[in-house]
Amino acid sequence: MLDTSIRLLRLLALLPTRPSWSGPELAERLGVTTRTVRNDVERLRLLGYEVRSSPGVAGGYRLGSGTALPPLLLDDEEATVVAVALRAAAAGSVSGVEDVAGRTLVKLDTVLPARLRARADALRDAVTSAPAGGPVVDPRVLADVAAAISARTGLRLGYRAHDGTTSSRSVEPYRLVLVERRWYLLAFDLDRDDWRTFRVDRLRLRTPGGRRFVPRPVPGGDAVAHVVRGVGSEAWAHPARVRLHAPAGVVAERMSPGAGVLVDDGPHACVLETGGTSLARLAGFLLGLDVDLTVLDPPELVDTLARAGERAARARLAPDEPAQGAER
């Protein structure tokens, strides 16, 4: 009986690693006959696991979604990644998952071998998280919106704008986008006959929802870029477009995703659509990218950058003033 149980666990560990296994392949890996494989598959089915089989030369066995969760056999690296992901979830921007993530971590710590438990303990002691800082959303709302996107079903929702006014909307949901710890829904607003971006923490779903729809092409073909532009148009008092004399990939590593939209402009340059609460703050951000740039819009940004450069040039030590920390 013990040998059979161990073999079933090994079979469960093998099945998810490939799209399909033939009977002879499983028999060779387990060191048994194909008849034993068939019997073990039937045992798994009786236990609630959906093991699908197809006949023929190209046929085989594959594990489907059944009534029970198969045991997860993780290697050292996978277990560490799971622990990191769970801790990130506990400090994330989705409300209601902290307790679940904590319970899952407790279960993981319980079954970890001693060598991995030490790694997990070291990770727990070494890692701390800053407060999320952004609004949290109900995971049930995220799940319902995601289901509507997948099923291509319209949504009816109540929405509270940034100025506190509320309105009723009928939309065709397209994508959920996470930008700077905020969840946004990109959708086509049927009442306004245009694309709109909604903060998920400000919307309330209403039932019944809308009817099924055929997805429209998102403007520009990039949902993330469209959302960032839309969010920026509301948040930036001073929008700007600048050409940066460096590849987009280089610039992207120096800025957060929500700081603007990068568009390739040849192999050695890109155009950044961005903005700031003031021209001075915007100039500081652009100079912080540490690349040469050309202002496309607005013209007054050129003067602000020039003044920043002049101020930086004056920021030198007086001849008779020693540097901080130098001996007198």
N, C-alpha and C positions, 0 to 999 in steps of 0.2 A: 504493500500500500504506500509505503514511504517513497519507493522508487517511482511509482505512478504519479504521486503528487509532485515530486521534483520534476518529472518529465513534463507534466502539464504546465508548470511554471516556465520551464525552458521553452515549451511550445508557444506560450503566450508572449514570451519575450521575443521570439523569432518572428512571429506573424506580422507585427507592425513595421518591421525594418525594411520590408520590400512590398511593392504593390501586390505581388502574387507569388505564391510558392507552389511548386508541383509536389505531389505526394512523394516521389522518389527523392527529391531534394531535401524535404523535411526528414524523411527516413534516414538519409545519410548523415544529416547534421545531428540527429538525436540518437543514432546508433541502434535503430529498431527497424522493423519491417513496415512496408506500406500499409499492411493490415492493422498494425498497432497504431499507426498515424490516424487511420480512419476511425478506430475505436476511441482514440484520445480526442479527436475532433468532436465526436458524439458526446463525450463526457463534458467537454467545454460547453456545448450547446445546452445540455441539461442544467448546467450551472448558470445559464443566462447569457452567455457570450454568443454573439452572432458571428459565427464563422461561415462565410459564404464559400461555396464551391461551384466550379464550372467544369463540365466534362470536356474531353477532347485533348488533342495534342497541345493546344495553347491554353488549356484549362489549368486550374489549380485552386489553392485555398487563399482566402484573404479575410482579415478581421474587419467586421463592420461594427456599427454602433448598436450595442445590445442593451440589455437591462442592467448590466453590472459594469463597473469600471475596472478594466484590466490592471493588474499590478504594474507599477512603473519601476523598471530596473534602471537606475541612473548610475552613470560613471561619476568619478570624482568631479570632473569639470562641469557636468550637467547639474549635479547636486548644488554646486556652488552658485551657478547661474540662477537656479531656481530660488535659492535663498536671497540673492541680490534682488531678483525681480519681485519677490514677495515683500521685501522691506521697502522697495520703491513704491509698491502699491499701497502700503500702509501709510506712506507720506504723500500720496498723490492727490489729484484734484477730483476724485470721484468719491462722494460721501457714501458711508455705509460699508466700505470694503475693509476698513482698518481691522475690525474684530475678526472678520473671516480670514484675512491675511495672517493675523496673529495666531489663530487656531491652526491654520495650515502649517505655519512655522513650527509650532509645538509638535505636531504630528511628525513633521520632517525630522526634527531633532531627536524624537523618540526612536526612530528606526535607523538613524545614521550609525554606521560603524564608528568605533572610537576615533580612528584617524580623521574621519570627516567631521565628527562632532567637534573636534578640536579646531578644525578650520572654520566651522560655522560659528563657534564661540568667539574665535578671534575676529571674525567679520562683524559679529554683533557688537563687540567691544570697541572696534576700531572705527565703525561707520556711524555718523550722525547726520541728520538731515535738517536743513534750514526749513522754516515754515513755508508751506506752499505759496502763500501770498495771494493766490487767485481764488475766485469763487469756486465752490464745489457743486457738483451736480448729482442728481439722484441716479444711481446705476440703472434703475428700472426705466427711467426716461431714455437714457442712452440705448438700452436694449430695445425698447419699443420703437425708437426712431430708426435704429439699425435694421430692425425687422421690416419696417416699412420701406426702407431703401432697397433691401434685398428683394422684397416682394413687389416692388414698384407700385406701391399703394400710396395714395395721397394722404395728407394729414390735415386735420383741422386743429388749430391751436390758438390759444390766447397768448399775446406777447406784450411784455412790458418794455418799453423803450428806455433809453438812458435818461430821458427827462421825466420818467415816471408815468407817462401816458400809456394806456393799454389799448389794444386793438385785437380784433379777430382776424385770423388769416387762414386761407385755404392754400396749401402749397403742395408742390411735387418735390419730395426730398431727394437730394442727389448724393451728398457726401457729408460725413461728420469729419471735422478738421480740428486738430488740437494745435493751438498757437499760443506760445508763452503762457502755459498752464491754464488756458481758457478753451472751453469746448464751443465750437461754432457749427451750425447747420447751414450748409449751402443748399438753397432750394429755389425753385421757380415759383414766384408768388402769382397765383392765378388772378387775384383781384387787381394787382398792379401791372400785370402782364410784363413782368421783368424779373431778373434774378435778384435775390436778396440773401443777406447773411444774417443769421439770428444767433444770439448768445443762448446756448442751451439752458443755462441756469435761469434765464428770464422767460422761458416759455412753459406753457402748461398745455398738455395734450387733451383734446376733447374727443368724445366718442358720440356717434360713430365717426370713423375717419372718412377719407375721400375715396374716390374710385381708382381703379388701376389705370396706369398711364404708360406711355412709351417715353423713355428718358430723352430729353432734349440735349443737344450738344452744348456743353458748358463753354462760355466765351473764352477764347484763347486755348481751350483744351486742357487747362491746368487748374484743378479745383483749389489747390493750396495757394497758388499765385492770386487767383481771383479773390479768395477770402482775405489774404494779406492786404491786397489793394483796398478792398472794402473796409476792413478794419482801420487801415491807415487813413483813409479819407475822413473817417469820423474822429480819429484820435489826434491827427497831425494838424495843428493850426497853421503850419508852414510846410506844405508838401514841396518836394523837389525832385528833379531828375538830374543825375550827374553821370558823366562817362568816366569810368575808372580804368586806368591804363594798366590793367592786370587781368588775367583770365578769371572768369566767374568762379571757377573752382577754388582759386586762391583766395578770393575775397570772401567766399562763403564760409571759409574756415575762421574768419576773423569777425564774424557778426552772427547774431542770433537769427533764427528763421523769421521771427516776427518783425525784424528791423527794417525790412523792405523786400522788394522783388528784384532779382537779378536776371538780366537778359543778355545772352551772349552778343557781342558786337565784334565779330572776327576772332581770330585765335588768341589775340593778345590784349583784348579789352572787353568790357561789359558795361551795360547801362544799369544803374541802380535807381529804382523808384522808391523814395523814402520820404522822411519828413521829421519834424520835431515840434516841440511846444514853443520854441523860440529859434530864431536864426542863429543865435549864439550857441545854443545847445546843439543844433544841427551841425554847425561848423566844427564843434568839438568832436562830435561823433565821426564826421568824415575824415578829419585829420587823424583820428585814432586808428583808422584803417591802414594808415602808413603806406599809401599808394598815391601816385600822381593822379590828378583828376581834372576834368573840364566841366564847368557848370553849364548845364543846358537850360535849367529853369529852377528858380526865379533869378532874374538879373541881380537883385539886391544881395543875393547870397555871395556874389563875388566880393563885394565891399566888406561883408562880414568876415570872410575868410582872410582878406588882406589885413584887416585890423587885428585879427587873431595872430597872423604871422608877425606883424609889427610888435605886438605885445610879447610874443615869444622871443623875438630878437632882443628885446629890452630885458628879458629875464636872465641876466647874467650877474655874477658877483661883482660888487664894487672892488676896485683894485686893492683897497686897504681892508677888505672884509674877508676873513678866512672862511673856508668851507666848513660846514657843520661837522663837528667831530675832529677837526684838525687842531693840532697843538698850537697854543699861542706863545 
